[in-house]
Amino acid sequence: EEQQIKKLEGVDFSKINNNLIKAKIHEFFADILNNSDRWSESKDNYLKALKLSNSQFYSAILKFKLSQVVFNEGDFERASKYIEEALKYDFQNQSIVKKIEILKGMIGQAKLRTS
Protein backbone atom coordinates (compact mmCIF):
# COMPACT_ATOMS: atom_id res chain seq x y z
CA GLU A 1 0.00 0.00 0.00
CA GLU A 2 2.83 2.43 0.73
CA GLN A 3 4.06 2.13 -2.86
CA GLN A 4 0.57 2.88 -4.16
CA ILE A 5 0.31 5.87 -1.82
CA LYS A 6 3.64 7.26 -3.05
CA LYS A 7 2.57 6.88 -6.70
CA LEU A 8 -0.78 8.55 -6.09
CA GLU A 9 0.83 11.40 -4.17
CA GLY A 10 2.80 12.15 -7.33
CA VAL A 11 -0.19 12.41 -9.68
CA ASP A 12 -0.18 15.69 -11.61
CA PHE A 13 -3.87 16.57 -11.76
CA SER A 14 -3.19 19.57 -14.00
CA LYS A 15 -2.59 17.12 -16.86
CA ILE A 16 -6.00 15.46 -16.45
CA ASN A 17 -8.89 17.25 -18.14
CA ASN A 18 -11.75 14.94 -17.21
CA ASN A 19 -13.24 15.73 -13.79
CA LEU A 20 -14.70 12.24 -13.39
CA ILE A 21 -11.25 10.70 -13.84
CA LYS A 22 -9.80 13.17 -11.33
CA ALA A 23 -12.58 12.31 -8.89
CA LYS A 24 -12.05 8.55 -9.32
CA ILE A 25 -8.31 8.95 -8.66
CA HIS A 26 -9.05 10.91 -5.49
CA GLU A 27 -11.57 8.25 -4.46
CA PHE A 28 -9.11 5.41 -5.13
CA PHE A 29 -6.42 7.26 -3.19
CA ALA A 30 -8.88 7.86 -0.33
CA ASP A 31 -9.79 4.16 -0.28
CA ILE A 32 -6.13 3.17 0.06
CA LEU A 33 -5.50 5.78 2.76
CA ASN A 34 -8.61 4.62 4.61
CA ASN A 35 -7.36 1.02 4.53
CA SER A 36 -4.08 2.30 6.01
CA ASP A 37 -5.96 4.07 8.85
CA ARG A 38 -4.88 7.46 7.49
CA TRP A 39 -8.34 8.87 7.96
CA SER A 40 -7.64 12.59 7.79
CA GLU A 41 -5.90 12.26 4.43
CA SER A 42 -8.58 9.85 3.25
CA LYS A 43 -11.32 12.33 4.20
CA ASP A 44 -9.53 15.12 2.30
CA ASN A 45 -9.40 13.02 -0.86
CA TYR A 46 -13.06 11.95 -0.60
CA LEU A 47 -13.98 15.63 -0.23
CA LYS A 48 -11.92 16.51 -3.32
CA ALA A 49 -13.69 13.74 -5.26
CA LEU A 50 -17.06 15.01 -4.02
CA LYS A 51 -16.30 18.53 -5.27
CA LEU A 52 -15.52 17.11 -8.72
CA SER A 53 -18.57 14.84 -8.88
CA ASN A 54 -21.50 15.86 -11.04
CA SER A 55 -23.50 12.67 -10.46
CA GLN A 56 -26.03 12.28 -7.64
CA PHE A 57 -25.33 8.53 -7.45
CA TYR A 58 -21.57 8.99 -7.26
CA SER A 59 -21.93 11.81 -4.71
CA ALA A 60 -24.10 9.56 -2.54
CA ILE A 61 -21.49 6.79 -2.66
CA LEU A 62 -18.76 9.29 -1.70
CA LYS A 63 -20.86 10.58 1.20
CA PHE A 64 -21.29 7.00 2.40
CA LYS A 65 -17.52 6.53 2.27
CA LEU A 66 -16.99 9.88 4.02
CA SER A 67 -19.35 8.79 6.79
CA GLN A 68 -17.23 5.66 7.32
CA VAL A 69 -14.03 7.71 7.60
CA VAL A 70 -15.39 10.33 10.00
CA PHE A 71 -16.98 7.52 12.02
CA ASN A 72 -13.50 5.98 12.35
CA GLU A 73 -12.23 9.38 13.49
CA GLY A 74 -14.92 9.43 16.19
CA ASP A 75 -16.91 12.33 14.71
CA PHE A 76 -20.31 10.67 15.02
CA GLU A 77 -22.33 13.85 14.34
CA ARG A 78 -20.62 14.44 11.00
CA ALA A 79 -20.83 10.73 10.17
CA SER A 80 -24.56 10.90 10.82
CA LYS A 81 -24.88 13.96 8.56
CA TYR A 82 -23.08 12.25 5.66
CA ILE A 83 -25.04 9.02 6.06
CA GLU A 84 -28.35 10.91 6.00
CA GLU A 85 -27.24 12.75 2.85
CA ALA A 86 -26.27 9.45 1.22
CA LEU A 87 -29.67 7.96 2.08
CA LYS A 88 -31.46 10.76 0.20
CA TYR A 89 -30.42 9.04 -3.03
CA ASP A 90 -32.84 6.35 -4.21
CA PHE A 91 -30.44 3.42 -4.61
CA GLN A 92 -31.68 0.60 -6.83
CA ASN A 93 -29.04 -1.78 -5.46
CA GLN A 94 -30.32 -3.09 -2.14
CA SER A 95 -26.89 -4.35 -1.05
CA ILE A 96 -25.69 -0.73 -1.01
CA VAL A 97 -28.74 0.31 1.01
CA LYS A 98 -28.07 -2.51 3.47
CA LYS A 99 -24.44 -1.39 3.97
CA ILE A 100 -25.57 2.19 4.52
CA GLU A 101 -28.26 1.11 6.99
CA ILE A 102 -25.73 -1.01 8.93
CA LEU A 103 -23.36 1.94 9.21
CA LYS A 104 -26.26 4.21 10.20
CA GLY A 105 -27.06 1.79 13.05
CA MET A 106 -23.42 1.72 14.17
CA ILE A 107 -23.30 5.52 14.17
CA GLY A 108 -26.51 5.69 16.18
CA GLN A 109 -25.15 3.26 18.77
CA ALA A 110 -21.87 5.17 19.01
CA LYS A 111 -23.72 8.45 19.50
CA LEU A 112 -25.76 6.90 22.34
CA ARG A 113 -22.63 5.57 24.05
CA THR A 114 -20.91 8.97 23.94
CA SER A 115 -23.86 11.11 25.01
C-alpha positions as CSV (number, residue, x, y, z in Angstrom):
1,E,0.0,0.0,0.0
2,E,2.8,2.4,0.7
3,Q,4.1,2.1,-2.9
4,Q,0.6,2.9,-4.2
5,I,0.3,5.9,-1.8
6,K,3.6,7.3,-3.1
7,K,2.6,6.9,-6.7
8,L,-0.8,8.5,-6.1
9,E,0.8,11.4,-4.2
10,G,2.8,12.1,-7.3
11,V,-0.2,12.4,-9.7
12,D,-0.2,15.7,-11.6
13,F,-3.9,16.6,-11.8
14,S,-3.2,19.6,-14.0
15,K,-2.6,17.1,-16.9
16,I,-6.0,15.5,-16.4
17,N,-8.9,17.3,-18.1
18,N,-11.7,14.9,-17.2
19,N,-13.2,15.7,-13.8
20,L,-14.7,12.2,-13.4
21,I,-11.2,10.7,-13.8
22,K,-9.8,13.2,-11.3
23,A,-12.6,12.3,-8.9
24,K,-12.1,8.5,-9.3
25,I,-8.3,8.9,-8.7
26,H,-9.1,10.9,-5.5
27,E,-11.6,8.2,-4.5
28,F,-9.1,5.4,-5.1
29,F,-6.4,7.3,-3.2
30,A,-8.9,7.9,-0.3
31,D,-9.8,4.2,-0.3
32,I,-6.1,3.2,0.1
33,L,-5.5,5.8,2.8
34,N,-8.6,4.6,4.6
35,N,-7.4,1.0,4.5
36,S,-4.1,2.3,6.0
37,D,-6.0,4.1,8.8
38,R,-4.9,7.5,7.5
39,W,-8.3,8.9,8.0
40,S,-7.6,12.6,7.8
41,E,-5.9,12.3,4.4
42,S,-8.6,9.9,3.3
43,K,-11.3,12.3,4.2
44,D,-9.5,15.1,2.3
45,N,-9.4,13.0,-0.9
46,Y,-13.1,11.9,-0.6
47,L,-14.0,15.6,-0.2
48,K,-11.9,16.5,-3.3
49,A,-13.7,13.7,-5.3
50,L,-17.1,15.0,-4.0
51,K,-16.3,18.5,-5.3
52,L,-15.5,17.1,-8.7
53,S,-18.6,14.8,-8.9
54,N,-21.5,15.9,-11.0
55,S,-23.5,12.7,-10.5
56,Q,-26.0,12.3,-7.6
57,F,-25.3,8.5,-7.5
58,Y,-21.6,9.0,-7.3
59,S,-21.9,11.8,-4.7
60,A,-24.1,9.6,-2.5
61,I,-21.5,6.8,-2.7
62,L,-18.8,9.3,-1.7
63,K,-20.9,10.6,1.2
64,F,-21.3,7.0,2.4
65,K,-17.5,6.5,2.3
66,L,-17.0,9.9,4.0
67,S,-19.3,8.8,6.8
68,Q,-17.2,5.7,7.3
69,V,-14.0,7.7,7.6
70,V,-15.4,10.3,10.0
71,F,-17.0,7.5,12.0
72,N,-13.5,6.0,12.4
73,E,-12.2,9.4,13.5
74,G,-14.9,9.4,16.2
75,D,-16.9,12.3,14.7
76,F,-20.3,10.7,15.0
77,E,-22.3,13.8,14.3
78,R,-20.6,14.4,11.0
79,A,-20.8,10.7,10.2
80,S,-24.6,10.9,10.8
81,K,-24.9,14.0,8.6
82,Y,-23.1,12.3,5.7
83,I,-25.0,9.0,6.1
84,E,-28.4,10.9,6.0
85,E,-27.2,12.7,2.8
86,A,-26.3,9.4,1.2
87,L,-29.7,8.0,2.1
88,K,-31.5,10.8,0.2
89,Y,-30.4,9.0,-3.0
90,D,-32.8,6.3,-4.2
91,F,-30.4,3.4,-4.6
92,Q,-31.7,0.6,-6.8
93,N,-29.0,-1.8,-5.5
94,Q,-30.3,-3.1,-2.1
95,S,-26.9,-4.3,-1.0
96,I,-25.7,-0.7,-1.0
97,V,-28.7,0.3,1.0
98,K,-28.1,-2.5,3.5
99,K,-24.4,-1.4,4.0
100,I,-25.6,2.2,4.5
101,E,-28.3,1.1,7.0
102,I,-25.7,-1.0,8.9
103,L,-23.4,1.9,9.2
104,K,-26.3,4.2,10.2
105,G,-27.1,1.8,13.0
106,M,-23.4,1.7,14.2
107,I,-23.3,5.5,14.2
108,G,-26.5,5.7,16.2
109,Q,-25.2,3.3,18.8
110,A,-21.9,5.2,19.0
111,K,-23.7,8.4,19.5
112,L,-25.8,6.9,22.3
113,R,-22.6,5.6,24.0
114,T,-20.9,9.0,23.9
115,S,-23.9,11.1,25.0
